[in-house]
Amino acid sequence: IACSAPRGARRAGAAAESGGCLYVSGGPGTGKTCSVRAAARQWKMRSASAQILEVNCMSLSQRSPTGLLLYLGKLAQERLGTSASSPPLPHSGTSAALVGAVAARLAKLGSSFVIIADEVDQLLGKRSATNGGAVGAGLEAVFALVHAAGGPAIAFVAIANAVDLLERSNSVLQEASCCESLLFQPYSAEQLRSIFKARLSADGASGQDAEKALGPVQIELTVRQVAKRSGDCRQVVRLCEQAHFEAAARSMAEEETGNTPAGGPSTPQKKLKPSSMADPLASVGLLPPEQQVLLCALASAKGEAMKFMDICARYKDCLKQVHLSPVGSKEQVMTYLSVLEQRGLLDIRAAKRTAAAAGRRSAAGPLGGRSMGGGAESIIELAVSCKAVRESLVRANPMLEKCLA
């Protein structure tokens, strides 16, 4: 998916070349962070002395403009080493003093930087989010690094989902900090379809098997649903993984029963088997935040199994702790659980199995979701070690550690 939004990459690259501030916004999975990183790497290839500093504001212990500045100052000091002495960072007083101290440390470290601050809207509290002036005042302190006296050349790229963050700043950022904005639009069905086909085509014969395993109807239905709901290309990437999973499962079933198609499989068994099947935990870092939090809710239970309604309640609490929007319905939670089950991370079973209900699945969801007819009675159980899941979650997203405490 890298540089799937080339115009965005060019704009981010221009900011890196000339300095200044760029606010990149758009929905999840629209290529914001990917394009900014690609542009920064291209810029560094042309300027070897340049340095790239990247921080996800979700991981900051102090989520505020001051917290980000303190983090950048400490990061610069760590790279300078203990032999380089610097004045202590002021933890009180005006923001200008802190900006100046951070700029001075960066100047000792190098002459030019690209600072990438992802999830920058996390720096603003609830009051700031509803008060335009507070938004401008908060982010202006961070963007002031670009113009700090005696500081190095800095291109500051802020990334967030909120499209109207600069509009709510009453033009403080646009005028005072000369901050440009760049909006990443959701992917269209045609673009998502092209990404899906390109990824499977790159896999050669195994990609062809994967596409056949899902079938054109399921592929088209999923692509259209993703385009309508979010335009998140990561869901199409996961669809590619599911296609390989289905192809591998079908190949193994045919091998066990001896019903290998005429002419034999088009590719050897090993090539069809994705790594996530051998190690389900390998996919934890690729999961969207909502599914990581859902897995976190299950891994934080006293046992390795939970009733569906209990996990819904725990999931809601975990989403609040990490400041994510609540999931709209229990049907959506069950869909997420079904995706995690397909990845081999958990099992979903009926609390009371009957001949009619045992193992029954809904045919409506393209990703194997269950209907809620008997879903509320389901038992959700981890299919892998709870300790290993917890460790994988913390590695993928350190902020989830608070939900596991």
N, C-alpha and C positions, 0 to 999 in steps of 0.2 A: 504494500500500500504506500510505500515511501514515495513522497513527492507526488501523490495522486492529485494534489491541488497545486500545480506548478506556479500559478500566479501568486498564490500565497507565499510560496517559497521565495519567489523573486522579491516580493515586498519585504519579507523578513530579512533577506539577504541585503537589500538596499539599506535597511536600518542598521545592519551590522557594519556596513561599509562607512556610512556617514555619521553614525552615532545618533543619539536622540532616543525617543520612546515610541514604542509601537504596542498598541493594545489589540490582541488577537482574540476574537470571540466566535462563538458558534456552538451548536449542540454537540453532545458526546459522539465520538466516532466520526467526526467530519474531517479529520486530518490536521488539526491545529498543531498539536505538539510534534507530530511526525514531521510536518513541513518546516517548522521552526528549527528543529534539530538538524534536519538535512541542510537548511540554509546556513546554519552556524558552522556545520562541518565544511561546507564548500568555502565559506569565508576563511576558515582557519587554514585550508589548503593554500590559499593565496597569501595568507599572512601568518607565517609560522610562529611569530612571537605573540600572537593574540591568544587570549585565554578565555575559556568558556566556563562560566559558573552557572549551575542549574540547581534549582531548589523547588520541591513540591511543597507548597504552603500548608498542605494537609499534614505534613510530617513535622511541622514546627511545634515546639513545646509551648511557645507563646505566639498564638495566631493573631498578630496585629502588625501594623506597619513598623512599629518599634521592634517587634520580635524578629521581623525579616532583616532589618538593618543590623541588629545585634548578631544574627546568624552569619550574615555576610562578613561582618567585621571579624568574628571568631574564625570563620573559614579562611579568610585572608591571613590571619595570624598563624593558623596551623600550617599553611603552605609556606609561610616565611620561615618557620622553625623557631625554636626557643632561643637561638642565638640572636635573632633580630628583635630588638626591643621596640615597643610601641607604647604610647600613652594609653592608659586604660580607657575603655569605652564608657562614656557617661550614661548612667542608667536613669538619670533624672535631669530636669532642666529642659531647654528648648530642643526641638527636633533638629534644628540647624546645627547644634553642637555635635549631635550624634552623627548626622550626615557628614559633617566635616571630618570627624575622627575615622569613620569608615572609609571615606574617600582617600584619606592620608595613608591608610594601610594598603588599600588597593594600589595606590601610586607606587609604594615601595615594592609591591609584588610584580607589577608590570605596567606597560604603557597603554594597553588597549584591552577591553573586555567586552564580551557579550554576556549579559546576565539574563537568564531565562527564569522567570518566576511563574510556575504553573499553579493553577487553582488559586489565583490571586484574590478572587472574591472571598476566600476564606479569611482574609485579613480584616474584613469588615464585620463588625458585630451586627446584631439584628437592628439596633437603632440606626447604625450607619446605613444599613441596607434600605431603610425607608426614609432617610433624610439626605437629600441631594448634597447639601453643603458639607455634611460630615464625610460623605464619600470622597468628595474632591479634596477636602483637607487631609484625609487619611492617606490616600494614594499619592498626593502631591509630595508628601514628605519622602516617600520612597523614590519617586521619579526625580526628586531634586538631586540625587546622586549624579545624574548626567551633567548637571551644570555646576557641581561643587567646585569652588576655587581650589586650585592646586591638585585636583584629582586627575586620573587618567581619562583617556577617551573611552566612553561607555555607551554601548547600545543596550538599552533596557527593553526587553520584550516580556510583556505581561500577558498571560493566557488565562482565560476563564470561559465558562459557559454563558454567563450573563451577557446578553447582547447590548443592553442599554446602560451598562455601568458608567460609561463616559457621559451619556446624556443626562444621567442623574447627578452628575457632578457640577451642573450649572456652568459648564464650559471652563471650570477652573483648570482642569488638566490640559484641555486643548490650547488654551491661551497662555497659561503660565509655564507649562512644561512642554509645549509644542508636541503633544502626543497625538500621533496618528492612530487611526483605527482600521482594522481589517476584519471583515466578516466572512466566515466560512459557511457556505450554504450546505444544507443536508444533501446527501447523494440522491440522485434520481434513480428510478427503477432501471433505466438504461445503463447508468454508470455502475450500479450494483451488479447488474447482470454481466457487464463486461469484466468487472473485477473477479467475479466467481469463475467465469470461463477462462480468464487469463491464468488464474492460480492453478486450476486443474490441468490446463493445457501444459503448463510448465512442468507438471509431474509426469508427463508422457503417458505411457500405457496404463499405469496405475491410476492416473487422473481420469482416463476414459472409463475405467471400471467403476471408479467412485461416482462419476456422473450417471452412469447407467443404474447404479444401485439406488440412488434417490429417485430417478425418473424425472422427466421434463415437467410433469404437472406439479409435483411437490416443490421442485426448484423454483418454478415460475410463481407459484403461490407464495412461497416464503419471501422471495425477492420483492414482490409487490407489497406484501404486508410490512416488510421492513421499511420500504420507501414511504409508505403511507404513514407509519407510526413515528419514525425517527430519522430515517436516512443514515443510520449508524452502520458504517461499513464493517465494523468488528463483528456484527452479527452474521454477515455474509462469510467472513473468514471462518467463523465457528461452523457455519453450514458446510464449508469445504471439509473441515475436520470431521463433521458428522458423516459426510459422504464417504470419506476414507474408512471411517469406523464401520459403516454399513457394508461396504465392499469387503472389508476384512472379515467381518462376522459371517457374511454369506459364503465367502470362500472357505472358511473353516468348517461351516456346516456342511457344505458340499463334499469336503474332503473326508469328514467323519462318516457321512452316509454313503460315500462312494459315488455320488451323483455328479461327478465333474462333467461340465458341458462338453459337447463334441468339440474336438480340437484342443481341449484343455484350457486352463485359465490363461489369459493374455499376459499375465505377469506372475512371477514367483510369489509364493505365499509371504515371504519376508518383506517384500516391497509393498505389499498391501497393508501390512500391519503398522499403524501409526504408533509413535513412541508413547502417546498418552495411554494406549491400551496396556502396554507393558508397565508403565508407571503413571497411574492416574494423577499423582501429586505434581507431575511435570506441567500440568495444565492450569494449576491454581493461579499462577502469575498472569495467565492470559484471560482469566475470567473478568467480566465487568464488575465494578465495585459492588453493585447490588447483590450479585451472586456470591462474591467473596464474603460479604456481611452475612448472607444467609447461611453459608457454610460455617462461618464464625459462630452464629447463633446455635447451631447444632453441636459444634466442637466445645462450646462453653458449658454444655449441660453436664450434670453430675454423672450420667451414664452415657453410653454411645447411641442410645435410642430415645426418641421423643415422639409423643403424639403430635399429629399435624397441627391441631389447634394450639398446643403449647408452643410449638416452634414459631407459629405466626405471632404470638404474643411476644416471645423472646426476640424475634426478628424485628418487630416494631421498636422495641427498646434499644436494640443495637443500632438501628438506623438513626435514632435520635442522638446517640452518643457520638457518632461520626458525622453528624450534621448532613445526612442525606435525606432526600424527600421520601416520605412513606410510600410503599407500594399500594397501588390502587385497589386491588381485590385479592381475595384468597385464591381465585383462579390463577392470577399472575404468579403468586407464590408457588402454587403447584406446578406451573409451567417451569419456573426456575428449578424446582426440585427435580423435575423430570430430566432437564438438561444435565444437572449434576449427576443424576443416576446414569445417564448415557455415557458420561465421562468416567464412570467406574468409581466415583467418590462416595456414593451412598446407595442404599437400597430402600425402596418403597414397598411396603407390604400391608395387606389388609389386617386390621386388628382382629376381625373375626372372619375367617375364610369360609366361603360357601361355594358350592359348585358353580353358582352363577357369577359370583363376584370375585372369586380368587383370581388374581392376576389380570383382571379386565382392564383395558386401556381405552382411552378415548381416541377415536379416529379423526377428531376435528383438528387437533394441533399439529402443524407441520414439523414441530420439534419433539413429537412424542409426548405431549402433555396429557394429563389425565383429566377426566371430567370430575366435577365436584359432587357427583351423585353419591359416591361412597368415599370420596377423597378425605372428607372431614374425619373419617374413622381410621385413616391410614396411620401406620407407624413408620417413622423415618429413622433409619439406622445407618451409621457410618460403615462404609465397606472397607475402610483402611484405618490404620491406627489413629486414635484421637490425638495422641501426642505428636505424631508426624504431621497431621493436618494443621494443628496449632502452629508448629514450627514453620510450615510452608506458608501459612497465612501471614505470619509476622514478617517473614522474609519478603513476601510480595508487597505487603502494605503495613509498615510499622505502626500506623495509627490504629490498627485493629487490636493491638495488644490490650488496649483499655477495655475492649469488649470481652476479652478472654480472662480478665483478672477475676 
